[in-house]
Amino acid sequence: MSSNKTIIANGRFLVPGLLQPVLRGYMTIEDDLITYIGKDEPAAEEGVLTVDGSRLLFMPGLVNTHGHAAMSLLRGYGDDMVLQSWLQEKMWPMEAKFTGDDVYWGTALSVLEMLKGGTTTFLDMYDHMDRVAEVTEQSGIRGVLMRGAIGLCPEDVQNQKLAEAVEFARNWHGKADGRITAMLSPHAPYTCPPDFFMKFVQAAHDLDLPMHTHMSETRHEVEQNVADYGLRPVAHLEKLGMFTRPSLIAHGVHLNDEEIEILAKYNVGVSHNPGSNLKLASGVARVPELLKAGVKVSLGTDGAASNNNLDMFEEMRLAALIHKGVSGDPTAVPAPEALLMATEYGAASIYLNNIGRLAAGMKADFIAIDIDQPHLLPHSDLLSHAVYSASAKDVEHVWVNGKQVVKHGQCLTLDEEEIRRKAQETFESLLKR
């Protein structure tokens, strides 16, 4: 049986780390893998699909390491508010009304936006996760999925949430041709009592899965942790045993030097969400210090209710810009580092070692942006353009796991018209409930 083979010809390929990070030439994809990338033209073969790569820049698919996809239904519903008020007055009351169908359509809206915008892998922490997995399976995107659990509830409800998280991980880890992987995710140290949190740690050991949680997003949250438990969040999670598992924390805005050292010691990843953190006035994470300490820093959008889009190009640009402005150092997060945060570091932080780079042997998760546009000319430094000039709207083609899922800006796997209509109808229905 012959393999499914595609050759990208005459393309420009972004390969950070090379002396010349833009390679001109060819890339071969067989089934779900990249099998060749280089300057030499592969030998002609009958029946092989050839894609003309001229006028396009090919780069690894972007990896969004923190979000809540169904919250796209609440985009614009609560803006310009403090985090705790935003959660308690706007988000949680609406989310309490969400059904499985609501989560399905909210997730479909987000996945459509992400795929069309060049995001090929997303992490999702939410409820009704079977429906999120359905969208992930249908759409062709790669998903790291988990049932997020808030523990501010009676013990029987806590146990039910834990059981759901474990069952979801057992049912879906490795499914959809390996595109779906699972993690275990207590929501945050301030929403999960220590005993509940430790049950998740034990479950992660039992299932041999990584863990993910929100941590140190706001100054208030850190102060609350000290008041409640006598420890800052990092020491608290260390004590609860979370870092005995491979771990990724979201935000990590308010960290001191000692905490950064602890995260580095345990190889804990940090998902930096600059857009969401700026909008909620949570602060600016100490990304240059984290990177210097050897911490894996990736990028996430968070939910579209606090961002308000899922444009990972925008997160790259913000990550490269805000740390320059805050530190007074124009070299704080250079463009190549911002690109790695959105690709290779993102893959490493969600424990997927076969995506995030264009190289032989890696999964064929890659995107092409149209560089024949005024804001991407002249072609002086295409890596710089990808970070500082490009946006989600420049994405022309997207492949995940070797399959093309977006062609000339149109999603091939989802019914865009139906999703747009259903998302609007669902939001209007939520308002009336």
C-alpha angles and dihedrals in degrees: 000000000000118000124244102258133186130178122203105207130199094001133147111234126199110225108166113205096044117110085242102034093193111073119193115210142055141334126195124205122193116186104313099341140080104235101176140015122172150098097279119090112241116239114273115260130187116249096016115135112234120200118200105234098184114122088022134101113211119206138162115282112264119255117217105199101187134035151113104229099192090059088079083089087068096049107142093003096114118017137165094022137128112262099247093046090044090053099041100039103032116014107037096046091051094041090052086067094053116120126195089263091053090052090048094055095040090051092046089053091051096044090050090052092046097048093047088048096053101261107137099171128039135178116220129191113182148103130279085039095170087070091049088052090051091057090045092052094046097044099050094233121135113246136191100199136187140165104243113214129203109200100201092113141081117297095253090056090046090053091049091052092049091049090051091050092051094044092049092051092048093048100044111027107117095007129130093050089312093303092118120068127169138222133183115246130189101188100238140322090255093053098040122063113228095254092052091047091051091053088059090050090053091047090051089054092047093051095034092232134141123251134232132189143156112258139177093350094147135025089236091057092053092049090048090052091053091047093048102038107013090242138090113246098262094053089042093055090043088055092048089055099244093133091057082078126059100270143193122190124198121229106352089186099151107049129142126212094265092052092050088053091051092050090049091048092055094039091239114172123225122212105212112208103185098168095050093041091052094046094049090042089235090143138248119297119233093249099156090053092046092051092047090052090054097252115152104243117190133172132251135174097211113212121329089244090073103031101030101222137034097233107142091187086064091051090051091051093046092048090052094045109039096054090053090051096045096044100037087230115118089198094055095108109003121200096259090054092049089051091050090050088057095045126013098022089046092054092048093049092056091044098248106134097177100064137055100065138070101235139121110276095028123115112268097249105140143132138210124218124200105244095178092092132106095249092051097050141133098039094229098135115358094187089057090047091052090056105032105028111024128085138187089269091066093066110114104171137014131193125188122185089352095305123112108235100168123040123181089346095307121116110235098194106047134054100242096187093053093046093051091049095045093047092055093045091048093052092049090049092051091055091056098048 
